Amino acid sequence: MSSNPRQLQDALVAKMRAARKYKPGQYRPGEYQKKERPDGQCEGPGCTNVVPGGIVAMMQKHYFCSSVCDSRYHTERDQTLNGPCGHCGKEVKGKRRKKTDDGQVFCNRAHMFLHYSERAFGKDNPLRPLVEEYIDLNSYYNKNTLHTVKVTMANFSSYIVDEEGLTKFEDVNPRVMSRFIKHERARGLTNGNFIGHIKTFYDSNIVEGRFDMANPVIPRFHSQRGAPTEARPYTDTDLAFIWNIVESNDDVALKLAFAIGKECGLRVGEVCNIRLKDVHQDKQEIFIRLPTKNARTRTVPYHSDVAKYLKLWLAKRSPACGTDHLLHSRALVRFTTGTMSSHFKKLLSHHPAPACDFKFHRLRHTWATRLMNNGMELAVLKVLGGWVSWNSMQKYIR
């Protein structure tokens, strides 16, 4: 066999495609498009090594010969000042910047959404006090989603005051709601989450007796469902290939997170939310606490890979992290959905498909499909996976 890295990589990609019955140039819906890049110089500061070319993700922009050069590049970039935060005035450095469409820079996501909501409310909006009271007392959404809800309600209240000339939420009817949706689509908003946010706002205030009216959001009229999604489990070959890459790195936290995903079928947010006291090593079980997608707790068993890396991680876990969450990053802060996804992307994006377009949620599809095909009763699988309905569970099974 040739020792040329380029030929080895091409042979591996061809093997992966054959295993999945791919034809050259064809990809499953939802997968990232790939591109072929030639050999090039490492972008690490002061490094002169050549990085072998190959097929990589279309969105990949930087190439490094080692994790050391990768770390040095990002460390140097993080020292670059990008200006004061548009909300608090604090100096913002490279990697932490959050830019808006008007060129403002922010030190974190919360400050960026505060800027958006302030801009949307404008001056002297009579509906602002009710919206802010709703946001302050809201316990339905998690704190990250609540920022988006506030921006949605700020845009909605400004629209009905400025464009429709209304002064009360009770004056909104289905026609006004339709015009608002058309206005948001014309503005470039593509997802429909804002419709659900407004519906929940009205439902809450109607139940509390603030509004004596019917909800102006008509679900089947104002919400448009897309094509039904299909299960996308990894094949045994694909999963083994990605797992070998994850196991070969030195980050035990990522190994444990991946093992939990493939052996327990947890969502990435549920993995990040595991506390130390939720793991029962004697029973080999993990308790999944609230908040969850369906507002239900459950207990799931784990097996050999989780047991192996759980033992290694607990021996390595730093008590200086200041949190009781099971997993924390090398910066000694708890993982969030975004940071964990970015860590996996950083680790796997330099490798051939299917690693370069890895999605943590597909481990849940793989877990459910494997259990069903190995004879587990669907009622038991539904409880372990935390699904409310049979229809939602079927989207994960092939």
Secondary structure, DSSP 4 states (H G I P E B T S, - for coil): ----HHHHHHHHHHHHHHHTTPPTT---TTPPPEEEE--EE--STT--PEEP-EEEETT-----SSHHHHHHHHHHHTT-EEEEBTTT--EEEGGG-EE-TTS-EESSHHHHHHHHHHHHH-SS-TTHHHHHHHHHH--SS-HHHHHHHHHHHHHHHHHHHHTS----GGG--HHHHHHHHHHHHHTT----HHHHHHHHHHHHHHHTTS--S--S--HHHH----PPP---PPPHHHHHHHHHHHHHSS-HHHHHHHHHHHHH---HHHHHT-BGGGEETTTTEEEEPSP-TTS--EEEE--HHHHHHHHHHHHH--GGG-S-BS-B-TTSSB--HHHHHHHHHHHHTTS-TTGGG--THHHHHHHHHHHHHTT--HHHHHHHHT-SSHHHHHTT--
